[in-house]
Amino acid sequence: MTEWATPGEISDSFKALGYLADEHISQVVYLADKLQKPILAEGPAGVGKTELAVTIAKAADRRLVRLQCYEGLDEAKALYEWNYHKQLLRLQADEGKAWDDLEGDIFGEDFLLTRPLLEAITSEDPVVLLIDEVDRIEIETEALLLEVLDSFQVTIPELGTVTATSRPLVVLTSNNTRELSEALKRRCLFLHISYPSVEREREILLARVPELSESMAERIAKVVRSVRDLKLRKAPSVSESIDWARTLLALGADDVAAGVTQDTLGVLLKYQEDIERAAKELQIPDEE
């Protein structure tokens, strides 16, 4: 497992993996590691919040355990559940035994199905626990996370309390679709990740699409920024910006000309009204 001595080391290790972290991101990751505090990464969809957790895991040489949040997520899918089919087979095989003898058998670890939270806690090796899109779960479900984030232990009535032998490095992501509870925020180091500046997006494009020329990367970054300034249902993410750059290269374009741009807006935008608005309002002069 990799240990970081400074935030600068984090920036360098991330850059080697193709993730360009600014000083603020590197510092928050460094403090989260040293203080053993979760990171709450908030910002628009597609700015690299999930990729941050993936990169931390790679750079720190830790396994990534991911809990994808969604409406209706409950304890059985987030924490653990019992393998009822296996339990039933055991009951049928041991038919005739007293319940007191069977209960201790079928509620053992062999019949336990671990879900991401319990998997992260019981892992013998350090892991990065990604709790993705935490704003999609109900407020009541946050209580389940609070117990884990407070003490990194889980109580299973049939087995007792399970405590983490190695504390996970936790990253929670939020697209800010609803306000998270103060109790959850209080336990985390807050990190807001917004759309990158033109200069940083140019650097990201060059890192992720090395075939691009510097001038074309800058032109793409400027056009994407202009598109994001429009009133859209969904602004293009960084990953869509990268896909667009690769699309232009695949079409043999050596510049961002108006015709090529309008013909490929479907790569950058995902709603027809956004494509029509961008095609109407976006003016991209041809290079002379």
Buried (B, 14 or more C-beta within 10 A) or exposed (E): EEEBEEBEBBBBBBBEBEBBBEEEBBBBBBBBBEEEBBBBBBBBBBBBBBBBBBBBBBBBEBBBBBBBBEEEBBBEBBBBBBBEEBBEEBBEEEEEEEEEEBEEBBBEEEBBEBBBBBBBBBBEEBBBBBBBBBBBBEEEBBEBBBBBBEEBEBEBEEEEEBEBEBEBBBBBBBBEEEEBEEEBBEBBBEBBBEBBEBEBBBBBBBBBBEEBEEEBBBBBBBBBBBBBEBEBEEBBBBBBBBBBBBBBBEEEBEBBBBEBBBBBBEBBBBEEEBBEBBBEEBEBEEEE
